[in-house]
Amino acid sequence: MNKAKSLIYYTLLVLGTLIGSLMTTRVQAQEVKQKTEEEVLKQLESQQKIDSLLSTIDTVSPQGNIISDSILLADSIQSINQARLDSLNHATPKIAPMDEPTIDPNQWRPNPTKATWYAIIFPGGGQIYNRKYWKLPIFYGGFAGCAYALNWNNTMYKDYSQAYRDLKDNNPNTNSYLELLPPNVTIDEGRLETILKNRKDKFRRYRDLSVIAFIGVYVLSIIDAYVDAELSNFDITPDLSMRIEPTIINNNTNTSNNNILQNNSVGLQCKFTF
């Protein structure tokens, strides 16, 4: 009997343990299921809140799309400008070709050095070399005039100088000064001496000035030959011009005065184009 009771006791104990473990497992499964359902609900609620917030933003602020589109447009414009700036920085500058003046090989172009030497060696030779024959009468007329003045003043200086010496030597046989006096005219010797001396000095000064003038014409012919030869190679194009045109001049010194008629005046301006 005792064995049978012990067997029944252990059997009931095992069954009770099994039933307890089953109940515990079931409870744990229910708890896990409940927690999973709660997490899913929380996620659904969060998603619903986000969707409602986005819909609210779209409803309340319809400019959202406009702002995003503006940002995209600004970014595209900035990228285009940056690309243009890079192309300008890396672009190779282009220089427009200039028209070179055409030189006619058959046109006479004198050498300035040769023209100068010809003018030095022979007066008027530079003008002949430059083929400016119309200048020869001018320079040769200057040479002839200076030579004539030199000869005349030198002759008069010699005559009055000789008359002054004859008057001062007290020799009655030397009376060349009488030839310089008008006929039938008597004059005091002291006054005659003063007149002869003044005229002698005057003609001597004129003679010296005639020499200087002759040298001046000679030097001028040399300078003209050189300059003329240099300017023969000077390019004269239509770009070299002078233009005179009307303009309006602003005379406004008082900033508070806005009267156009009083602040401006009409005038002429001259423009030089090189």
Number of C-alpha atoms within 10 A of each C-alpha: 6 7 8 8 10 11 12 12 12 11 12 12 12 12 12 12 12 12 12 12 12 12 12 12 12 12 12 12 12 12 12 12 12 12 12 12 12 12 12 12 12 12 12 12 12 12 12 12 12 12 12 12 12 12 12 12 13 13 11 10 11 11 12 13 11 11 11 11 12 12 12 12 12 12 12 12 12 12 12 12 12 12 12 12 12 11 11 11 10 9 9 8 8 6 6 6 6 6 6 6 9 7 9 8 7 6 8 11 15 20 16 21 13 17 26 22 15 21 24 18 11 11 19 25 21 31 25 17 19 21 14 13 13 10 15 17 11 14 18 16 13 17 19 13 15 22 17 13 19 22 15 15 22 19 15 18 22 14 20 24 20 18 22 23 18 18 21 12 10 10 9 8 7 15 16 16 19 14 10 11 12 8 8 5 7 10 8 7 11 9 10 16 16 12 13 22 16 14 17 22 14 15 22 21 14 18 23 14 16 22 15 14 19 20 14 15 19 20 15 14 24 25 17 18 29 24 13 20 24 16 13 16 14 9 11 12 9 8 9 10 11 10 9 10 9 10 12 11 13 12 11 15 8 8 7 7 10 10 9 11 7 11 15 13 13 10 10 10 12 10 10 10 9 10
